[in-house]
Structures are given as structure tokens and as C-alpha cells.
């Protein structure tokens, strides 16, 4: 019996050793067996070298093309009249290009100041007696939305003169676009009224 007791004690001791070893391996190796927990070498990541560009591309410069047009004003009126009479002004605006002229303004300044009581108007311009344009106050003001390349528009009006005077009319025309030929944007015409 004693022998049996010693066998159980021996078995108990062996089980205790295995159980202790199991707990130790679980704590140290996370429950993996020694063969599983043996560290495998991690693969070394391979870095593929990139080739440096042989030349750095040069950015293409952006060209800003400004809108340019050449508009001209041509005025016809008599040089002399006898009062009482009308001075008839015919004003033609021409677009020589190369771009369409937009927001065209015409400003006619009569000197001495004049309120055109007998204002007779013809043409496609939206016109009015008096107005403020790019050139300031205008005796007669006209505007167009646009004027095609090679196109022209004519505005005509008359004023009544009842006494002798020298009447000067300065007519300016402009558009939104840049105009590199400003010489033909203004015309001054003088009429002697006897």
C-alpha cells in the first residue's frame, strides 16, 4: 500500500511538473509550444531604388493674351451755317479689330454747353441727352453692347441754333478692350453759326 501511495505521489509530482511547465510556457510564449515560439527571421523589406530624373521638366509659361481692338470715330457736320438752323452731326464708329469691341461708349461734348431741345436721333446706339461715360459728363451719350470686327454703327443727331455762335463738338469713343491707337478715338469739329 505504501508502494501505491508513493506511486501516486510520484505521479502527482510529475503532473505538477508538467502543469508548471505548461503554465510557464503559456506565460512566456503565449501558449505556443517551444517549436512554434521559436523566432523566425522576419523578411527584410526590399527597397526598390527609384531612378532620379535625368532632367527636370520645365513648366510651360502661360501667355496671357489681352483683348485688343482699334475703334475709330468719324464725324461729319457743316463747318458753317446761318441761324436759325440745325447743325446735323453724323457720327460713325468703326471697329478695325482684331477683337470684337464690347461695351462701346460714345460721348459727345458740346461747347458752349447746350441742351439739345430739338434733339433728333437716329441709329442703333442707345442714346440719351446728357449722361456720364468713361470721359465724364456728356452732352449726348450713346452705347452699344458690342461692335464686330470690321463693323460700323452710325449715330446722327441735330441741334437747333438760333443765334450766332461758334459751336465746338468733341466726340470720344471707347470700348472695354485695350486700344493701342487712341489717336482715332477722338474727333473735334467746329461749326460757325452766323
Rosetta constraint file for C-alpha pairs under 8 A:
AtomPair CA 1 CA 5 HARMONIC 6.21 0.50
AtomPair CA 2 CA 6 HARMONIC 6.19 0.50
AtomPair CA 3 CA 7 HARMONIC 6.22 0.50
AtomPair CA 4 CA 8 HARMONIC 6.28 0.50
AtomPair CA 5 CA 9 HARMONIC 6.19 0.50
AtomPair CA 6 CA 10 HARMONIC 5.94 0.50
AtomPair CA 7 CA 11 HARMONIC 6.04 0.50
AtomPair CA 8 CA 12 HARMONIC 5.85 0.50
AtomPair CA 9 CA 13 HARMONIC 6.00 0.50
AtomPair CA 10 CA 14 HARMONIC 6.22 0.50
AtomPair CA 11 CA 15 HARMONIC 6.05 0.50
AtomPair CA 12 CA 16 HARMONIC 5.98 0.50
AtomPair CA 13 CA 17 HARMONIC 6.18 0.50
AtomPair CA 14 CA 18 HARMONIC 6.26 0.50
AtomPair CA 15 CA 19 HARMONIC 5.91 0.50
AtomPair CA 16 CA 20 HARMONIC 5.95 0.50
AtomPair CA 17 CA 21 HARMONIC 6.07 0.50
AtomPair CA 18 CA 22 HARMONIC 6.07 0.50
AtomPair CA 19 CA 23 HARMONIC 6.23 0.50
AtomPair CA 20 CA 24 HARMONIC 6.07 0.50
AtomPair CA 21 CA 25 HARMONIC 6.09 0.50
AtomPair CA 22 CA 26 HARMONIC 6.11 0.50
AtomPair CA 23 CA 27 HARMONIC 6.13 0.50
AtomPair CA 24 CA 28 HARMONIC 6.07 0.50
AtomPair CA 25 CA 29 HARMONIC 5.32 0.50
AtomPair CA 25 CA 30 HARMONIC 7.02 0.50
AtomPair CA 25 CA 31 HARMONIC 6.16 0.50
AtomPair CA 25 CA 32 HARMONIC 7.20 0.50
AtomPair CA 25 CA 33 HARMONIC 7.21 0.50
AtomPair CA 25 CA 34 HARMONIC 7.77 0.50
AtomPair CA 26 CA 30 HARMONIC 4.69 0.50
AtomPair CA 26 CA 31 HARMONIC 3.85 0.50
AtomPair CA 26 CA 32 HARMONIC 6.75 0.50
AtomPair CA 27 CA 31 HARMONIC 7.04 0.50
AtomPair CA 29 CA 33 HARMONIC 7.35 0.50
AtomPair CA 29 CA 34 HARMONIC 7.58 0.50
AtomPair CA 29 CA 37 HARMONIC 6.14 0.50
AtomPair CA 32 CA 36 HARMONIC 5.65 0.50
AtomPair CA 32 CA 37 HARMONIC 5.70 0.50
AtomPair CA 33 CA 37 HARMONIC 6.00 0.50
AtomPair CA 34 CA 38 HARMONIC 6.11 0.50
AtomPair CA 66 CA 178 HARMONIC 7.53 0.50
AtomPair CA 67 CA 99 HARMONIC 6.56 0.50
AtomPair CA 67 CA 177 HARMONIC 5.46 0.50
AtomPair CA 67 CA 178 HARMONIC 6.24 0.50
AtomPair CA 68 CA 97 HARMONIC 7.43 0.50
AtomPair CA 68 CA 98 HARMONIC 6.66 0.50
AtomPair CA 68 CA 99 HARMONIC 6.00 0.50
AtomPair CA 68 CA 177 HARMONIC 5.39 0.50
AtomPair CA 68 CA 178 HARMONIC 4.73 0.50
AtomPair CA 68 CA 179 HARMONIC 5.81 0.50
AtomPair CA 68 CA 180 HARMONIC 7.40 0.50
AtomPair CA 69 CA 95 HARMONIC 7.12 0.50
AtomPair CA 69 CA 96 HARMONIC 6.80 0.50
AtomPair CA 69 CA 97 HARMONIC 4.63 0.50
AtomPair CA 69 CA 98 HARMONIC 5.39 0.50
AtomPair CA 69 CA 99 HARMONIC 5.09 0.50
AtomPair CA 69 CA 100 HARMONIC 6.84 0.50
AtomPair CA 69 CA 101 HARMONIC 6.28 0.50
AtomPair CA 69 CA 177 HARMONIC 6.12 0.50
AtomPair CA 69 CA 178 HARMONIC 6.26 0.50
AtomPair CA 69 CA 179 HARMONIC 5.38 0.50
AtomPair CA 69 CA 180 HARMONIC 7.62 0.50
AtomPair CA 70 CA 95 HARMONIC 5.91 0.50
AtomPair CA 70 CA 96 HARMONIC 5.15 0.50
AtomPair CA 70 CA 97 HARMONIC 5.46 0.50
AtomPair CA 70 CA 98 HARMONIC 7.36 0.50
AtomPair CA 70 CA 179 HARMONIC 5.22 0.50
AtomPair CA 70 CA 180 HARMONIC 6.79 0.50
AtomPair CA 70 CA 181 HARMONIC 6.17 0.50
AtomPair CA 70 CA 182 HARMONIC 8.00 0.50
AtomPair CA 71 CA 93 HARMONIC 6.81 0.50
AtomPair CA 71 CA 94 HARMONIC 5.50 0.50
AtomPair CA 71 CA 95 HARMONIC 4.40 0.50
AtomPair CA 71 CA 96 HARMONIC 5.85 0.50
AtomPair CA 71 CA 97 HARMONIC 7.39 0.50
AtomPair CA 71 CA 101 HARMONIC 7.55 0.50
AtomPair CA 71 CA 173 HARMONIC 7.56 0.50
AtomPair CA 71 CA 174 HARMONIC 7.20 0.50
AtomPair CA 71 CA 175 HARMONIC 7.80 0.50
AtomPair CA 71 CA 179 HARMONIC 7.23 0.50
AtomPair CA 71 CA 184 HARMONIC 7.33 0.50
AtomPair CA 71 CA 185 HARMONIC 6.54 0.50
AtomPair CA 72 CA 93 HARMONIC 5.58 0.50
AtomPair CA 72 CA 94 HARMONIC 5.18 0.50
AtomPair CA 72 CA 95 HARMONIC 6.53 0.50
AtomPair CA 72 CA 96 HARMONIC 7.57 0.50
AtomPair CA 72 CA 173 HARMONIC 7.27 0.50
AtomPair CA 72 CA 184 HARMONIC 4.91 0.50
AtomPair CA 72 CA 185 HARMONIC 5.02 0.50
AtomPair CA 72 CA 186 HARMONIC 7.78 0.50
AtomPair CA 73 CA 91 HARMONIC 6.83 0.50
AtomPair CA 73 CA 92 HARMONIC 5.70 0.50
AtomPair CA 73 CA 93 HARMONIC 4.60 0.50
AtomPair CA 73 CA 94 HARMONIC 6.53 0.50
AtomPair CA 73 CA 171 HARMONIC 7.71 0.50
AtomPair CA 73 CA 172 HARMONIC 7.29 0.50
AtomPair CA 73 CA 173 HARMONIC 6.42 0.50
AtomPair CA 73 CA 184 HARMONIC 6.29 0.50
AtomPair CA 73 CA 185 HARMONIC 5.56 0.50
AtomPair CA 73 CA 186 HARMONIC 6.45 0.50
AtomPair CA 73 CA 187 HARMONIC 6.83 0.50
AtomPair CA 74 CA 91 HARMONIC 5.78 0.50
AtomPair CA 74 CA 92 HARMONIC 5.18 0.50
AtomPair CA 74 CA 93 HARMONIC 6.49 0.50
AtomPair CA 74 CA 187 HARMONIC 6.98 0.50
AtomPair CA 75 CA 89 HARMONIC 6.87 0.50
AtomPair CA 75 CA 90 HARMONIC 5.71 0.50
AtomPair CA 75 CA 91 HARMONIC 4.53 0.50
AtomPair CA 75 CA 92 HARMONIC 6.42 0.50
AtomPair CA 75 CA 171 HARMONIC 7.94 0.50
AtomPair CA 75 CA 187 HARMONIC 6.89 0.50
AtomPair CA 75 CA 189 HARMONIC 7.52 0.50
AtomPair CA 76 CA 89 HARMONIC 5.89 0.50
AtomPair CA 76 CA 90 HARMONIC 5.27 0.50
AtomPair CA 76 CA 91 HARMONIC 6.59 0.50
AtomPair CA 77 CA 87 HARMONIC 6.81 0.50
AtomPair CA 77 CA 88 HARMONIC 5.81 0.50
AtomPair CA 77 CA 89 HARMONIC 4.95 0.50
AtomPair CA 77 CA 90 HARMONIC 6.68 0.50
AtomPair CA 77 CA 189 HARMONIC 7.36 0.50
AtomPair CA 77 CA 191 HARMONIC 7.54 0.50
AtomPair CA 78 CA 87 HARMONIC 6.86 0.50
AtomPair CA 78 CA 88 HARMONIC 7.34 0.50
AtomPair CA 78 CA 191 HARMONIC 6.20 0.50
AtomPair CA 79 CA 189 HARMONIC 7.98 0.50
AtomPair CA 79 CA 190 HARMONIC 6.36 0.50
AtomPair CA 79 CA 191 HARMONIC 4.42 0.50
AtomPair CA 79 CA 192 HARMONIC 6.12 0.50
AtomPair CA 80 CA 191 HARMONIC 5.15 0.50
AtomPair CA 80 CA 192 HARMONIC 4.56 0.50
AtomPair CA 80 CA 193 HARMONIC 5.81 0.50
AtomPair CA 80 CA 194 HARMONIC 7.54 0.50
AtomPair CA 81 CA 85 HARMONIC 6.95 0.50
AtomPair CA 81 CA 86 HARMONIC 7.97 0.50
AtomPair CA 81 CA 87 HARMONIC 7.52 0.50
AtomPair CA 81 CA 191 HARMONIC 7.34 0.50
AtomPair CA 81 CA 192 HARMONIC 6.41 0.50
AtomPair CA 81 CA 193 HARMONIC 5.03 0.50
AtomPair CA 81 CA 194 HARMONIC 6.28 0.50
AtomPair CA 82 CA 164 HARMONIC 7.78 0.50
AtomPair CA 82 CA 193 HARMONIC 5.58 0.50
AtomPair CA 82 CA 194 HARMONIC 4.69 0.50
AtomPair CA 83 CA 161 HARMONIC 5.95 0.50
AtomPair CA 83 CA 162 HARMONIC 5.16 0.50
AtomPair CA 83 CA 163 HARMONIC 5.66 0.50
AtomPair CA 83 CA 164 HARMONIC 6.54 0.50
AtomPair CA 83 CA 193 HARMONIC 6.23 0.50
AtomPair CA 83 CA 194 HARMONIC 5.90 0.50
AtomPair CA 84 CA 160 HARMONIC 7.33 0.50
AtomPair CA 84 CA 161 HARMONIC 5.57 0.50
AtomPair CA 84 CA 162 HARMONIC 4.19 0.50
AtomPair CA 84 CA 163 HARMONIC 6.46 0.50
AtomPair CA 85 CA 160 HARMONIC 5.84 0.50
AtomPair CA 85 CA 161 HARMONIC 5.41 0.50
AtomPair CA 85 CA 162 HARMONIC 6.51 0.50
AtomPair CA 86 CA 158 HARMONIC 6.03 0.50
AtomPair CA 86 CA 159 HARMONIC 5.41 0.50
AtomPair CA 86 CA 160 HARMONIC 4.44 0.50
AtomPair CA 86 CA 161 HARMONIC 5.82 0.50
AtomPair CA 87 CA 158 HARMONIC 5.42 0.50
AtomPair CA 87 CA 159 HARMONIC 5.41 0.50
AtomPair CA 87 CA 160 HARMONIC 6.46 0.50
AtomPair CA 87 CA 161 HARMONIC 7.16 0.50
AtomPair CA 87 CA 191 HARMONIC 7.95 0.50
AtomPair CA 88 CA 156 HARMONIC 7.23 0.50
AtomPair CA 88 CA 157 HARMONIC 5.98 0.50
AtomPair CA 88 CA 158 HARMONIC 4.34 0.50
AtomPair CA 88 CA 159 HARMONIC 6.76 0.50
AtomPair CA 89 CA 156 HARMONIC 5.50 0.50
AtomPair CA 89 CA 157 HARMONIC 5.44 0.50
AtomPair CA 89 CA 158 HARMONIC 5.97 0.50
AtomPair CA 90 CA 154 HARMONIC 6.82 0.50
AtomPair CA 90 CA 155 HARMONIC 5.96 0.50
AtomPair CA 90 CA 156 HARMONIC 4.35 0.50
AtomPair CA 90 CA 157 HARMONIC 6.75 0.50
AtomPair CA 91 CA 154 HARMONIC 5.46 0.50
AtomPair CA 91 CA 155 HARMONIC 5.15 0.50
AtomPair CA 91 CA 156 HARMONIC 6.01 0.50
AtomPair CA 92 CA 152 HARMONIC 6.67 0.50
AtomPair CA 92 CA 153 HARMONIC 5.64 0.50
AtomPair CA 92 CA 154 HARMONIC 4.20 0.50
AtomPair CA 92 CA 155 HARMONIC 6.37 0.50
AtomPair CA 93 CA 152 HARMONIC 5.41 0.50
AtomPair CA 93 CA 153 HARMONIC 5.43 0.50
AtomPair CA 93 CA 154 HARMONIC 6.33 0.50
AtomPair CA 93 CA 173 HARMONIC 7.57 0.50
AtomPair CA 94 CA 150 HARMONIC 6.84 0.50
AtomPair CA 94 CA 151 HARMONIC 5.93 0.50
AtomPair CA 94 CA 152 HARMONIC 4.34 0.50
AtomPair CA 94 CA 153 HARMONIC 6.82 0.50
AtomPair CA 95 CA 100 HARMONIC 7.52 0.50
AtomPair CA 95 CA 101 HARMONIC 6.80 0.50
AtomPair CA 95 CA 147 HARMONIC 6.53 0.50
AtomPair CA 95 CA 148 HARMONIC 6.69 0.50
AtomPair CA 95 CA 149 HARMONIC 5.38 0.50
AtomPair CA 95 CA 150 HARMONIC 5.35 0.50
AtomPair CA 95 CA 151 HARMONIC 5.66 0.50
AtomPair CA 95 CA 152 HARMONIC 6.36 0.50
AtomPair CA 96 CA 149 HARMONIC 5.96 0.50
AtomPair CA 96 CA 150 HARMONIC 5.43 0.50
AtomPair CA 96 CA 151 HARMONIC 7.83 0.50
AtomPair CA 97 CA 101 HARMONIC 7.66 0.50
AtomPair CA 97 CA 148 HARMONIC 7.94 0.50
AtomPair CA 97 CA 149 HARMONIC 4.81 0.50
AtomPair CA 97 CA 150 HARMONIC 6.65 0.50
AtomPair CA 98 CA 149 HARMONIC 6.39 0.50
AtomPair CA 99 CA 148 HARMONIC 7.66 0.50
AtomPair CA 99 CA 149 HARMONIC 6.10 0.50
AtomPair CA 100 CA 146 HARMONIC 6.74 0.50
AtomPair CA 100 CA 147 HARMONIC 5.86 0.50
AtomPair CA 100 CA 148 HARMONIC 4.81 0.50
AtomPair CA 100 CA 149 HARMONIC 5.30 0.50
AtomPair CA 101 CA 146 HARMONIC 5.37 0.50
AtomPair CA 101 CA 147 HARMONIC 5.05 0.50
AtomPair CA 101 CA 148 HARMONIC 6.50 0.50
AtomPair CA 101 CA 149 HARMONIC 7.46 0.50
AtomPair CA 101 CA 175 HARMONIC 5.83 0.50
AtomPair CA 101 CA 176 HARMONIC 7.10 0.50
AtomPair CA 101 CA 177 HARMONIC 6.45 0.50
AtomPair CA 102 CA 144 HARMONIC 7.49 0.50
AtomPair CA 102 CA 145 HARMONIC 5.65 0.50
AtomPair CA 102 CA 146 HARMONIC 4.11 0.50
AtomPair CA 102 CA 147 HARMONIC 6.42 0.50
AtomPair CA 102 CA 175 HARMONIC 5.68 0.50
AtomPair CA 102 CA 176 HARMONIC 5.83 0.50
AtomPair CA 102 CA 177 HARMONIC 7.03 0.50
AtomPair CA 103 CA 143 HARMONIC 6.86 0.50
AtomPair CA 103 CA 144 HARMONIC 5.81 0.50
AtomPair CA 103 CA 145 HARMONIC 4.73 0.50
AtomPair CA 103 CA 146 HARMONIC 5.76 0.50
AtomPair CA 103 CA 175 HARMONIC 5.49 0.50
AtomPair CA 103 CA 176 HARMONIC 5.94 0.50
AtomPair CA 104 CA 143 HARMONIC 5.45 0.50
AtomPair CA 104 CA 144 HARMONIC 5.01 0.50
AtomPair CA 104 CA 145 HARMONIC 6.33 0.50
AtomPair CA 104 CA 146 HARMONIC 6.30 0.50
AtomPair CA 104 CA 147 HARMONIC 7.39 0.50
AtomPair CA 104 CA 173 HARMONIC 7.11 0.50
AtomPair CA 104 CA 174 HARMONIC 5.65 0.50
AtomPair CA 104 CA 175 HARMONIC 4.36 0.50
AtomPair CA 104 CA 176 HARMONIC 7.10 0.50
AtomPair CA 105 CA 133 HARMONIC 6.84 0.50
AtomPair CA 105 CA 134 HARMONIC 7.50 0.50
AtomPair CA 105 CA 141 HARMONIC 7.48 0.50
AtomPair CA 105 CA 142 HARMONIC 5.82 0.50
AtomPair CA 105 CA 143 HARMONIC 4.45 0.50
AtomPair CA 105 CA 144 HARMONIC 6.60 0.50
AtomPair CA 105 CA 173 HARMONIC 5.62 0.50
AtomPair CA 105 CA 174 HARMONIC 5.41 0.50
AtomPair CA 105 CA 175 HARMONIC 6.30 0.50
AtomPair CA 106 CA 133 HARMONIC 7.72 0.50
AtomPair CA 106 CA 141 HARMONIC 5.78 0.50
AtomPair CA 106 CA 142 HARMONIC 4.91 0.50
AtomPair CA 106 CA 143 HARMONIC 6.01 0.50
AtomPair CA 106 CA 171 HARMONIC 7.09 0.50
AtomPair CA 106 CA 172 HARMONIC 5.80 0.50
AtomPair CA 106 CA 173 HARMONIC 4.50 0.50
AtomPair CA 106 CA 174 HARMONIC 6.75 0.50
AtomPair CA 107 CA 133 HARMONIC 6.59 0.50
AtomPair CA 107 CA 135 HARMONIC 6.86 0.50
AtomPair CA 107 CA 138 HARMONIC 5.32 0.50
AtomPair CA 107 CA 139 HARMONIC 7.39 0.50
AtomPair CA 107 CA 140 HARMONIC 6.10 0.50
AtomPair CA 107 CA 141 HARMONIC 4.87 0.50
AtomPair CA 107 CA 142 HARMONIC 6.59 0.50
AtomPair CA 107 CA 171 HARMONIC 5.63 0.50
AtomPair CA 107 CA 172 HARMONIC 5.23 0.50
AtomPair CA 107 CA 173 HARMONIC 6.38 0.50
AtomPair CA 108 CA 138 HARMONIC 5.60 0.50
AtomPair CA 108 CA 139 HARMONIC 5.67 0.50
AtomPair CA 108 CA 140 HARMONIC 5.01 0.50
AtomPair CA 108 CA 141 HARMONIC 6.32 0.50
AtomPair CA 108 CA 169 HARMONIC 6.53 0.50
AtomPair CA 108 CA 170 HARMONIC 5.71 0.50
AtomPair CA 108 CA 171 HARMONIC 4.38 0.50
AtomPair CA 108 CA 172 HARMONIC 6.54 0.50
AtomPair CA 109 CA 113 HARMONIC 7.90 0.50
AtomPair CA 109 CA 137 HARMONIC 7.82 0.50
AtomPair CA 109 CA 138 HARMONIC 5.24 0.50
AtomPair CA 109 CA 139 HARMONIC 4.89 0.50
AtomPair CA 109 CA 140 HARMONIC 6.76 0.50
AtomPair CA 109 CA 169 HARMONIC 5.50 0.50
AtomPair CA 109 CA 170 HARMONIC 5.14 0.50
AtomPair CA 109 CA 171 HARMONIC 6.35 0.50
AtomPair CA 110 CA 114 HARMONIC 6.17 0.50
AtomPair CA 110 CA 139 HARMONIC 6.01 0.50
AtomPair CA 110 CA 167 HARMONIC 7.05 0.50
AtomPair CA 110 CA 168 HARMONIC 5.82 0.50
AtomPair CA 110 CA 169 HARMONIC 4.52 0.50
AtomPair CA 110 CA 170 HARMONIC 6.59 0.50
AtomPair CA 111 CA 167 HARMONIC 5.97 0.50
AtomPair CA 111 CA 168 HARMONIC 5.13 0.50
AtomPair CA 111 CA 169 HARMONIC 6.24 0.50
AtomPair CA 112 CA 167 HARMONIC 6.70 0.50
AtomPair CA 112 CA 168 HARMONIC 7.30 0.50
AtomPair CA 113 CA 139 HARMONIC 7.58 0.50
AtomPair CA 114 CA 139 HARMONIC 7.07 0.50
AtomPair CA 115 CA 129 HARMONIC 7.70 0.50
AtomPair CA 115 CA 139 HARMONIC 7.34 0.50
AtomPair CA 116 CA 129 HARMONIC 7.16 0.50
AtomPair CA 116 CA 158 HARMONIC 7.93 0.50
AtomPair CA 116 CA 159 HARMONIC 5.47 0.50
AtomPair CA 116 CA 160 HARMONIC 7.15 0.50
AtomPair CA 117 CA 159 HARMONIC 7.31 0.50
AtomPair CA 117 CA 160 HARMONIC 7.48 0.50
AtomPair CA 118 CA 158 HARMONIC 7.05 0.50
AtomPair CA 118 CA 159 HARMONIC 5.68 0.50
AtomPair CA 118 CA 160 HARMONIC 5.88 0.50
AtomPair CA 119 CA 129 HARMONIC 7.84 0.50
AtomPair CA 119 CA 157 HARMONIC 6.24 0.50
AtomPair CA 119 CA 158 HARMONIC 5.60 0.50
AtomPair CA 119 CA 159 HARMONIC 5.66 0.50
AtomPair CA 119 CA 160 HARMONIC 7.92 0.50
AtomPair CA 120 CA 156 HARMONIC 7.64 0.50
AtomPair CA 120 CA 157 HARMONIC 4.90 0.50
AtomPair CA 120 CA 158 HARMONIC 5.33 0.50
AtomPair CA 120 CA 159 HARMONIC 7.48 0.50
AtomPair CA 121 CA 127 HARMONIC 7.85 0.50
AtomPair CA 121 CA 155 HARMONIC 7.17 0.50
AtomPair CA 121 CA 156 HARMONIC 5.57 0.50
AtomPair CA 121 CA 157 HARMONIC 4.46 0.50
AtomPair CA 121 CA 158 HARMONIC 7.21 0.50
AtomPair CA 122 CA 155 HARMONIC 5.71 0.50
AtomPair CA 122 CA 156 HARMONIC 5.13 0.50
AtomPair CA 122 CA 157 HARMONIC 6.53 0.50
AtomPair CA 123 CA 153 HARMONIC 7.27 0.50
AtomPair CA 123 CA 154 HARMONIC 5.67 0.50
AtomPair CA 123 CA 155 HARMONIC 4.61 0.50
AtomPair CA 123 CA 156 HARMONIC 6.52 0.50
AtomPair CA 124 CA 144 HARMONIC 7.62 0.50
AtomPair CA 124 CA 153 HARMONIC 6.79 0.50
AtomPair CA 124 CA 154 HARMONIC 7.22 0.50
AtomPair CA 124 CA 155 HARMONIC 7.03 0.50
AtomPair CA 125 CA 142 HARMONIC 5.47 0.50
AtomPair CA 125 CA 143 HARMONIC 5.32 0.50
AtomPair CA 125 CA 144 HARMONIC 5.46 0.50
AtomPair CA 125 CA 153 HARMONIC 7.57 0.50
AtomPair CA 125 CA 154 HARMONIC 7.74 0.50
AtomPair CA 125 CA 155 HARMONIC 6.45 0.50
AtomPair CA 126 CA 142 HARMONIC 5.27 0.50
AtomPair CA 126 CA 143 HARMONIC 5.28 0.50
AtomPair CA 126 CA 144 HARMONIC 6.59 0.50
AtomPair CA 127 CA 140 HARMONIC 7.09 0.50
AtomPair CA 127 CA 141 HARMONIC 5.46 0.50
AtomPair CA 127 CA 142 HARMONIC 4.05 0.50
AtomPair CA 127 CA 143 HARMONIC 6.55 0.50
AtomPair CA 128 CA 140 HARMONIC 5.88 0.50
AtomPair CA 128 CA 141 HARMONIC 5.42 0.50
AtomPair CA 128 CA 142 HARMONIC 6.50 0.50
AtomPair CA 129 CA 138 HARMONIC 7.97 0.50
AtomPair CA 129 CA 139 HARMONIC 5.95 0.50
AtomPair CA 129 CA 140 HARMONIC 4.64 0.50
AtomPair CA 129 CA 141 HARMONIC 6.36 0.50
AtomPair CA 130 CA 137 HARMONIC 7.10 0.50
AtomPair CA 130 CA 138 HARMONIC 5.25 0.50
AtomPair CA 130 CA 139 HARMONIC 4.49 0.50
AtomPair CA 130 CA 140 HARMONIC 5.00 0.50
AtomPair CA 130 CA 141 HARMONIC 5.98 0.50
AtomPair CA 131 CA 137 HARMONIC 5.85 0.50
AtomPair CA 131 CA 138 HARMONIC 5.26 0.50
AtomPair CA 131 CA 139 HARMONIC 6.93 0.50
AtomPair CA 131 CA 140 HARMONIC 6.82 0.50
AtomPair CA 131 CA 141 HARMONIC 5.50 0.50
AtomPair CA 132 CA 136 HARMONIC 5.20 0.50
AtomPair CA 132 CA 137 HARMONIC 4.50 0.50
AtomPair CA 132 CA 138 HARMONIC 5.80 0.50
AtomPair CA 132 CA 141 HARMONIC 7.32 0.50
AtomPair CA 133 CA 137 HARMONIC 6.47 0.50
AtomPair CA 133 CA 138 HARMONIC 6.89 0.50
AtomPair CA 133 CA 141 HARMONIC 7.20 0.50
AtomPair CA 134 CA 174 HARMONIC 7.69 0.50
AtomPair CA 135 CA 172 HARMONIC 7.42 0.50
AtomPair CA 147 CA 151 HARMONIC 6.04 0.50
AtomPair CA 147 CA 152 HARMONIC 6.95 0.50
AtomPair CA 147 CA 153 HARMONIC 7.84 0.50
AtomPair CA 148 CA 152 HARMONIC 7.82 0.50
AtomPair CA 161 CA 193 HARMONIC 7.36 0.50
AtomPair CA 163 CA 193 HARMONIC 7.19 0.50
AtomPair CA 163 CA 194 HARMONIC 7.22 0.50
AtomPair CA 164 CA 192 HARMONIC 7.74 0.50
AtomPair CA 164 CA 193 HARMONIC 4.83 0.50
AtomPair CA 164 CA 194 HARMONIC 4.55 0.50
AtomPair CA 165 CA 192 HARMONIC 6.30 0.50
AtomPair CA 165 CA 193 HARMONIC 5.01 0.50
AtomPair CA 165 CA 194 HARMONIC 6.81 0.50
AtomPair CA 166 CA 190 HARMONIC 6.96 0.50
AtomPair CA 166 CA 191 HARMONIC 5.84 0.50
AtomPair CA 166 CA 192 HARMONIC 4.52 0.50
AtomPair CA 166 CA 193 HARMONIC 5.78 0.50
AtomPair CA 167 CA 190 HARMONIC 5.63 0.50
AtomPair CA 167 CA 191 HARMONIC 5.18 0.50
AtomPair CA 167 CA 192 HARMONIC 6.29 0.50
AtomPair CA 167 CA 193 HARMONIC 7.26 0.50
AtomPair CA 168 CA 188 HARMONIC 7.00 0.50
AtomPair CA 168 CA 189 HARMONIC 5.79 0.50
AtomPair CA 168 CA 190 HARMONIC 4.32 0.50
AtomPair CA 168 CA 191 HARMONIC 6.42 0.50
AtomPair CA 169 CA 188 HARMONIC 5.71 0.50
AtomPair CA 169 CA 189 HARMONIC 5.36 0.50
AtomPair CA 169 CA 190 HARMONIC 6.29 0.50
AtomPair CA 170 CA 186 HARMONIC 7.12 0.50
AtomPair CA 170 CA 187 HARMONIC 5.93 0.50
AtomPair CA 170 CA 188 HARMONIC 4.39 0.50
AtomPair CA 170 CA 189 HARMONIC 6.54 0.50
AtomPair CA 171 CA 186 HARMONIC 5.59 0.50
AtomPair CA 171 CA 187 HARMONIC 5.38 0.50
AtomPair CA 171 CA 188 HARMONIC 6.26 0.50
AtomPair CA 172 CA 185 HARMONIC 5.68 0.50
AtomPair CA 172 CA 186 HARMONIC 4.46 0.50
AtomPair CA 172 CA 187 HARMONIC 6.73 0.50
AtomPair CA 173 CA 185 HARMONIC 5.29 0.50
AtomPair CA 173 CA 186 HARMONIC 6.56 0.50
AtomPair CA 174 CA 185 HARMONIC 6.80 0.50
AtomPair CA 175 CA 179 HARMONIC 7.93 0.50
AtomPair CA 181 CA 185 HARMONIC 7.67 0.50
AtomPair CA 182 CA 186 HARMONIC 7.59 0.50
